[in-house]
Amino acid sequence: MRTITLIAMSLLAVSVLAIGTAWSQEDMTVVANTAFNSPQRPPSVFVHDAHNRNAGISDCTYCHHYYEDGKLVKNMSSENQRCAGCHGLKASGNTPSLREAFHTRCIGCHKKENKGPVMCGECHVRKDS
């Protein structure tokens, strides 16, 4: 019985470590599209740290905004939450849908800065078989 408990605890520890690593933004290479029921495009290519270094972004709240009671809370970051935690598949009140939120935040910034991709296939890169 003790061996089974030890094995179970070991597997649990490895699973927690693997999940933590999988959600780590430092290791992020694509924007997860798992919230979408049947995505029509592959996930957006996005290497988190390289993007921020190249864009000169050091303030997490630049992208990871936080709202409370419909008002932006300054100096508060949502970086430990998934975007889908607040943004659903459909818009709700003043909260844009997940798709709208990504496109507005990402493409809007790229257009404003006149840098970065703005066309679908530039972010949603299809891998040919």
Backbone as a ProteinNet text record, in pm:
[ID]
protein_1_A
[PRIMARY]
MRTITLIAMSLLAVSVLAIGTAWSQEDMTVVANTAFNSPQRPPSVFVHDAHNRNAGISDCTYCHHYYEDGKLVKNMSSENQRCAGCHGLKASGNTPSLREAFHTRCIGCHKKENKGPVMCGECHVRKDS
[TERTIARY]
82.5	0	87.2	195.9	285	348.8	384.2	444.2	346	220.5	117.4	100.1	97.9	84.9	204.9	324.5	446.2	444.2	401.7	391.9	288.1	173.1	66.3	112.8	181.5	230.9	336.7	421.5	523.3	459.9	360.1	289.6	219.2	160	93.8	194.4	308.4	411.4	460.2	485	530.6	423.2	296.8	185.9	174.9	184.3	175.9	290	409	525.4	506.4	457.4	436.1	330	222.1	115.4	166.1	239.4	295.9	387.8	469.5	560.9	483.8	380.3	301.3	233.6	193.4	124.2	219.6	346.1	443.4	455.3	439.9	447.3	587.4	686.3	823.4	849	776.8	794	690.9	608.6	497.8	548.2	500.7	537.2	415.5	296.6	171.3	68.2	-32	-145.2	-242.9	-267.1	-355.1	-493	-543.4	-677.4	-774.8	-742.6	-823.9	-960.8	-980.7	-1110.7	-1213.2	-1166.2	-1256.1	-1299.3	-1429.2	-1484.2	-1424.8	-1421.3	-1364.3	-1292.1	-1166.9	-1091.6	-1076.3	-1093	-1079.9	-936	-854.8	-714.2	-627.4	-501.2	-410.5	-385.8	-333.3	-307	-205.6	-214.9	-122.1	17.3	115.2	254.3	287	337	365.8	467.9	591.8	696.9	702.2	639.7	611.6	731.5	838.8	951.6	1022.2	1040.9	1107	1022.4	890.7	801.1	818.1	811.8	819.2	955.8	1060.8	1195	1203.2	1158.6	1164	1074.5	961.5	866.8	900.4	996.4	1032.4	926.4	853.7	748.3	804.1	806.7	853.5	743.2	636.8	524.8	419.3	399.4	303.6	162.3	126	-9.8	-35.4	69.4	52.7	-40.3	-27.3	-113.7	-210.3	-162.3	-240.9	-317.5	-420.4	-500.4	-591.8	-641.1	-730.3	-842.8	-965.9	-1082.9	-1159.4	-1214.2	-1300.1	-1419.8	-1538.7	-1662.4	-1662.8	-1606.6	-1606.7	-1502.9	-1416.2	-1315	-1175.4	-1087.5	-949	-881.1	-817.9	-744.1	-597.2	-543.8	-404.1	-309.3	-197	-91.2	-136.9	-247.7	-295.9	-288.4	-228.9	-205.6	-290.8	-330.8	-404.9	-316.1	-184.8	-91.8	-101.6	-157.2	-171.7	-307	-383	-513.5	-514	-595.9	-613.1	-706.8	-684.5	-770.7	-916.7	-935.9	-1069.9	-1139.4	-1065.3	-1127	-1223.2	-1195.9	-1282.6	-1354.6	-1287	-1342.3	-1400.8	-1533.4	-1600.5	-1599	-1660.8	-1667.3	-1757.4	-1846.1	-1932.4	-1911.2	-1927.2	-1914.4	-2022.6	-1992.4	-2088.2	-2079.3	-2182.3	-2179.2	-2065.3	-1977.8	-1862.5	-1740.9	-1752.7	-1640.1	-1643.3	-1541.4	-1540.1	-1519.3	-1558.1	-1535.1	-1383.9	-1348	-1207.3	-1139.3	-1202.8	-1146.9	-1129.8	-1233.3	-1225.9	-1116.1	-1103.7	-1003.5	-862.3	-834.3	-702	-677.1	-772.3	-751.2	-740.5	-822.6	-815.4	-682.8	-644.7	-522.1	-400.2	-389.7	-269.2	-261.9	-362.4	-360.1	-364.9	-443.7	-451.4	-315.2	-239.3	-105.3	-11.9	-19.5	66.9	40.8	-85.4	-118.6	-71.9	-94.4	-54	96.5	172	318.3	375.3	288.5	328.9	438.1	420.8	513.9	433.9	484.8	423.8	315.5	274.5	175.9	35.2	-40.1	-179.6	-273.3	-218.1	-299.9	-312.3	-423.8	-453.1	-337.5	-290.6	-188.4	-51.7	-32.1	96	107.6	-4.3	-5.4	-47	-150.5	-203.4	-133.2	-10.9	72.6	34.9	-4.8	-39.2	87.6	94.3	208.2	166.6	237.7	204.6	253.8	171.7	207.2	314.2
-119.5	0	126.4	122.5	237.9	267.6	163.8	180.6	247.5	207.5	266.4	414.2	447.7	586.8	667.9	612.2	680.5	704.3	604.8	619.1	724.7	720.6	817.6	959.7	978.5	1110.7	1159.4	1069.3	1104.7	1147.8	1071.8	1107.2	1241.5	1265.7	1393.8	1508.5	1491.9	1596.3	1624.7	1520.1	1537.5	1606.3	1570	1631.6	1780	1816.4	1957.1	2035.7	1980.3	2046	2062.6	1957.7	1964	2066.9	2071.4	2167.9	2310	2331.1	2463.1	2508.7	2418.3	2451.2	2478.6	2402.2	2420.2	2556.1	2607.3	2736.1	2852.7	2825.7	2931.5	3019.2	3149.7	3240.4	3248.3	3222.6	3228.7	3123.5	3013.2	2904.3	2909.9	3010.8	3019.8	3038.4	2954	2965.4	2987.6	2958.3	2986	3034.2	3105.6	3144.5	3028	2967	2849.2	2882.8	2793.7	2813.4	2706.7	2645.3	2536.2	2582.5	2711.6	2761.9	2758.8	2754.7	2754.2	2611	2593	2459.2	2392.2	2462.2	2405.9	2517.2	2544	2653	2631.6	2739.2	2730.7	2754.6	2805.6	2833.1	2774.4	2748.7	2700.3	2810.7	2775.5	2878.7	2980.8	3101.5	3207.8	3178.3	3195.4	3181.8	3303.8	3279.7	3390.5	3344.2	3386.3	3353.3	3470	3449.9	3554.6	3643.9	3586.6	3669.2	3738.2	3667.1	3726.6	3842.6	3823.8	3930	4055	4036.5	4151.9	4219.6	4140.2	4197.6	4281.3	4225.3	4295.2	4418.9	4411.2	4523.2	4625.1	4593.6	4685.9	4694	4585.6	4582.6	4519.2	4596.9	4542.1	4542.4	4616.4	4624.7	4522	4421.4	4314.3	4366.9	4476.3	4529.2	4591.1	4607.7	4659.2	4567	4438	4339.5	4274.2	4247.9	4174.8	4272.3	4332.5	4429.9	4360.1	4436.7	4383	4483.1	4434.2	4519	4470.4	4564.6	4532	4624.9	4567.9	4645.4	4732.8	4680.4	4750.8	4860.4	4874.6	4980.9	4920.4	4976.5	4932.2	4963.4	4861.4	4879.8	4896.8	5015.4	5043.8	4962.8	4925.4	4849.7	4712.1	4662.7	4528.9	4445.4	4328.4	4244.6	4118.3	4073.6	3948.4	3838.1	3852.7	3758.8	3617.1	3596.7	3462	3400.6	3466.9	3417.5	3395.1	3303.4	3282.6	3390.1	3435	3537	3489.4	3359.2	3302.2	3304.8	3336.1	3348.6	3466.2	3570.5	3689.2	3702.3	3663.1	3678	3545.8	3543.1	3422.6	3412.8	3308.7	3292	3396.5	3455.4	3563.1	3684.9	3802.3	3926.6	3931.6	3997.1	4009.8	4151.2	4231.2	4370.6	4444.5	4505.1	4577.8	4488.5	4362.1	4269.5	4203	4228.1	4166.8	4015.7	3947.6	3803.4	3776.4	3653	3615.4	3648.1	3613.3	3640.1	3791.1	3867	4013	4072.2	4020.7	4072.7	4051.5	3930.3	3903.7	3993.4	3995	4070.8	4220.4	4273.3	4415.7	4450.1	4370	4397.4	4381.1	4268.6	4238.3	4321.2	4309	4378.9	4529.9	4573.1	4716.4	4773.5	4701.5	4747.8	4743.8	4637.8	4626	4740.5	4776.1	4886.9	5020	5039.1	5163.5	5183.9	5077.5	5085.2	5069.1	5035.9	5009.9	4902.5	4799.6	4687.4	4560.8	4451.2	4322.4	4283	4158.2	4104.2	4158.6	4173.4	4216.4	4127.7	4043.2	3953.9	3817.7	3750.2	3623.5	3523.3	3495.6	3393.1	3429	3554.8	3594.3	3550.2	3539.4	3492.4	3345.4	3311.7	3175.2	3097.4	3056.8	2992.6	2845.9	2809.7	2669.4	2591.3	2475.6	2387.1	2289.7	2292.8	2201.4	2062	1964.3	1825.5	1773.4
0	0	0	74.8	83.6	-52.4	-127.6	-259.9	-355	-349.2	-436.3	-403.7	-274.7	-233.1	-281.3	-267.3	-311.2	-462.3	-537.8	-683.7	-719.7	-652.7	-680.5	-649.8	-537.9	-501.3	-600.9	-646.3	-745.1	-875.4	-920.5	-1044.2	-1030.3	-915	-891	-897.1	-833.6	-834	-975.2	-1052.6	-1190.9	-1273.3	-1252.4	-1326.9	-1296.4	-1168.7	-1129.5	-1192.2	-1188.2	-1248.9	-1398.8	-1465.2	-1610.7	-1646.9	-1571.2	-1599	-1575.4	-1466.6	-1438.1	-1548.2	-1598.7	-1706.9	-1835.3	-1861.6	-1984	-1986.7	-1870.5	-1866	-1847	-1830.2	-1807.8	-1932.1	-1915.3	-2028.7	-2085.6	-2001.7	-2049.7	-2157.3	-2151.4	-2247.2	-2360	-2358.9	-2453.9	-2597	-2689.4	-2830.4	-2919.8	-2867.7	-2939.1	-2838.1	-2888	-2804.1	-2809.5	-2696.7	-2692.3	-2747.5	-2829.7	-2885.3	-2834.9	-2722.2	-2668.7	-2619.8	-2596.8	-2552.4	-2665.6	-2788.3	-2903.8	-2934.9	-2958.2	-2982.4	-3105.3	-3215.3	-3337.8	-3413.1	-3374	-3437	-3587.3	-3662.8	-3807.8	-3852.3	-3763	-3793.6	-3683.6	-3715.2	-3610.7	-3508	-3390	-3290.8	-3341.8	-3290	-3329.9	-3277.1	-3363.6	-3322.2	-3236.4	-3116.5	-3025.8	-2922.9	-2941.4	-2845.9	-2747.5	-2633	-2535.3	-2503.7	-2451.8	-2408.5	-2524.4	-2635.7	-2752.5	-2806.4	-2811	-2857.8	-2771.9	-2640.3	-2550.3	-2555.5	-2569	-2581.9	-2709.1	-2821.7	-2951.1	-2953	-2883.3	-2881.8	-2773.6	-2688.9	-2581.4	-2472.9	-2451.6	-2349.8	-2223.1	-2114.8	-1987.2	-1881.7	-1905.7	-1812.1	-1850.7	-1766.2	-1796.2	-1819.4	-1750.3	-1763.6	-1901	-1980.1	-2115.8	-2194.8	-2173.6	-2239.3	-2140.9	-2020.3	-1920.1	-1831.1	-1886.9	-1814	-1713.5	-1619.2	-1517.5	-1493.1	-1500.1	-1477.8	-1355.6	-1281.9	-1168.9	-1175.1	-1172.2	-1184.3	-1308.8	-1418.1	-1545	-1557.6	-1457.1	-1460.4	-1457.4	-1539.2	-1543.3	-1410.8	-1353.3	-1228.3	-1265.6	-1240.8	-1277.2	-1189.8	-1249.4	-1181.4	-1132.1	-1183.8	-1149.5	-1275.8	-1267.8	-1384.8	-1381.2	-1497.3	-1509.8	-1565.8	-1552.2	-1615.4	-1562.2	-1444.4	-1390.3	-1423.4	-1509.2	-1550	-1700	-1743	-1886.9	-1939.3	-2059.6	-2120.1	-2122.1	-2145.1	-2150.7	-2014.9	-1909	-1777.4	-1771.1	-1845.8	-1849.6	-1984.2	-2089.9	-2224.6	-2270.3	-2287.9	-2333.7	-2485.3	-2537.2	-2682	-2746.1	-2666.3	-2714.5	-2626.5	-2685.6	-2609.5	-2502.8	-2392.6	-2283	-2227.7	-2251.7	-2206.9	-2274	-2195.8	-2249.5	-2268.6	-2231.8	-2243.9	-2381.2	-2463.3	-2596.7	-2588.2	-2692.6	-2699.3	-2698.8	-2673.4	-2670.5	-2803	-2912.4	-3045.4	-3067	-3033.7	-3048.5	-2960.5	-2839.5	-2746.4	-2801.4	-2849.3	-2906.4	-3027.5	-3118.7	-3241.2	-3215.2	-3125.5	-3094.4	-3027.3	-2928.9	-2853	-2942.7	-3012.5	-3091.2	-3219.9	-3303.3	-3432	-3410.8	-3311	-3281.6	-3247.4	-3165.4	-3128.5	-3249.4	-3327	-3445.1	-3542.7	-3561.7	-3651.4	-3593.1	-3464.5	-3398.5	-3407.1	-3384.1	-3386	-3526.9	-3621.8	-3760	-3766.1	-3682	-3674.4	-3647.2	-3692.9	-3661.1	-3759.1	-3750.7	-3844.2	-3819.3	-3928.5	-3918.5	-4000.5	-4084.5	-4167.3	-4099.8	-4119.9	-4053.4	-4060.8	-4181.2	-4201.7	-4147.3	-4109.8	-4052.5	-3906.5	-3838.6	-3699.1	-3691.1	-3765	-3766.5	-3877.9	-3850.9	-3953.2	-3967.3	-4087.4	-4115.6	-4144.9	-4086.6	-4113	-4221.3	-4333.6	-4441.7	-4405.7	-4440	-4407.8	-4498.4
[MASK]
+++++++++++++++++++++++++++++++++++++++++++++++++++++++++++++++++++++++++++++++++++++++++++++++++++++++++++++++++++++++++++++++++

